[in-house]
Amino acid sequence: MQDLWKSVRVRAFQESDIDQHIAYWHNPENTFLEDLGVDRQRLIPAHKMREQLQYVLNKMPQACSLLTIEYQGQAIGVHELTDVVEQESGVMHASIWTSEFRGLGIGKVSYVKAMQWYFEHFPLQRILFKTPKNNRAANKLKQTLKIKQVGECTYELPIFGRPIEAHLYEMTRSAFEHLAALAAPRE
C-alpha cells in the first residue's frame, strides 16, 4: 500500500488535462458511461466543454473544484466537488478516464487524498457521495474506506437518460481525520 500511496497524487486540474477529460465523456468506445446511465445525447458538446473548462481555469482558478488524479506521474482521471453548500457540504465524484487504471486500488488512495484537499480548501463539514447502485466497484470502495452509507436517493442529472437509484454516503470532517490517520502509510 505504501508504494501505491506514493504513486498516486491529486493536484489542481490544468489546461493540459482538458483533452483527456473531454475524451472520457465523448469517446463512443467508453461504454462505461452508458452502463452508469449517461445519455450521450445530453452531454455538453465537446467544444463547449472545452470553452467552459478553459474559462474556469483562466478566469476563476480558485473556483475550480476539479482535481486531476495522477498515477506514476501520468494524469488518469479526476475528482470533482459539486453542489457545494457553503459551510456545510459538497458532493464528490470520481472518474478514471480509461479502464486500464480501474481496479488497481488507485481510487482507494485518490479518494483519501481528494477528500483531504477538499476539506482543506473548502469550508465543508461533510462530503457526500451519490453512487449509482449498479456501480459495484464504487460502492465497494466506499465500504472499504468505511464511508458511512446514510441512505438512498434518486440521482438526477441532465446527462442521465433517466433518474438513477443511488446509495447516499457521507464523510464528516471528524470521521475523515480518523480515516486519514489510518490510511496514510507510516514512513
HUWOWO-V424228 format. One record per pair of residues at least 24 apart in sequence whose C-alpha atoms are under 8 Angstrom apart, sorted by sequence separation. I is the first residue (numbers start at 1). GAP is how many residues later the second one is. D is the distance in Angstrom with one decimal. If there is no record, write none. Layout:
# HUWOWO-V424228
I:GAP:D
I:GAP:D
This chain:
# HUWOWO-V424228
22:24:6.3
147:24:5.7
76:25:7.3
130:25:6.9
22:27:7.2
142:27:7.7
22:28:7.4
139:28:7.9
18:32:6.8
79:32:7.9
132:32:6.4
133:32:6.1
108:33:6.6
132:33:5.9
133:33:4.8
90:34:7.2
103:34:7.9
107:34:7.6
132:34:4.1
133:34:6.0
145:34:7.6
18:35:7.3
71:35:7.5
79:35:6.8
87:35:8.0
88:35:7.2
89:35:5.1
92:35:6.5
131:35:5.1
132:35:6.3
87:36:5.0
88:36:4.9
89:36:5.9
90:36:7.1
91:36:5.8
92:36:6.2
93:36:6.9
130:36:5.8
131:36:5.3
81:37:7.8
86:37:6.6
87:37:5.0
88:37:5.1
89:37:4.9
90:37:5.2
91:37:4.6
92:37:5.6
108:37:7.2
130:37:5.8
131:37:6.5
15:38:8.0
86:38:6.8
87:38:6.5
88:38:6.5
89:38:5.5
90:38:6.0
91:38:5.5
129:38:7.9
130:38:4.8
131:38:7.8
15:39:6.8
85:39:8.0
89:39:6.9
91:39:7.3
129:39:5.7
130:39:6.6
128:40:7.0
129:40:5.0
69:41:6.7
128:41:5.6
129:41:6.4
15:42:7.2
128:42:4.6
14:43:7.2
127:43:5.8
128:43:6.5
126:44:6.6
127:44:5.2
126:45:5.5
127:45:6.4
126:46:4.1
127:46:8.0
67:47:7.3
125:47:5.9
126:47:5.6
125:48:5.4
124:49:7.5
13:51:7.7
17:51:7.6
13:53:5.5
12:54:6.6
13:54:4.9
14:54:7.9
119:54:7.0
12:55:4.8
13:55:5.0
11:56:5.4
12:56:6.0
21:56:7.3
10:57:6.0
11:57:5.4
21:57:8.0
10:58:5.5
11:58:6.8
17:58:7.2
10:59:4.7
11:59:7.8
9:60:6.0
10:60:6.1
116:60:7.8
8:61:7.1
9:61:5.3
115:61:7.9
8:62:5.6
9:62:6.7
7:63:7.9
8:63:4.6
7:64:5.5
8:64:6.4
116:64:7.8
7:65:4.8
8:65:8.0
13:65:7.9
7:66:7.5
30:68:7.8
112:68:6.8
112:71:7.5
24:73:5.3
24:74:7.5
109:74:8.0
21:76:7.1
20:77:7.3
36:96:7.0
8:98:6.7
36:98:7.1
36:99:6.9
10:100:6.6
4:101:7.8
8:101:6.7
9:101:6.5
4:102:7.2
8:102:6.5
10:103:6.5
5:104:6.1
9:104:7.0
10:104:6.4
4:105:7.4
42:116:6.7
43:116:5.6
42:117:5.0
42:118:7.5
40:119:7.2
42:119:7.8
39:120:5.7
38:121:5.5
39:121:5.4
38:122:4.5
39:122:5.0
37:123:5.5
38:123:6.1
37:124:6.2
37:125:7.2
37:127:7.0
5:179:7.4
5:180:7.4
2:183:5.5
1:184:7.3
2:184:8.0
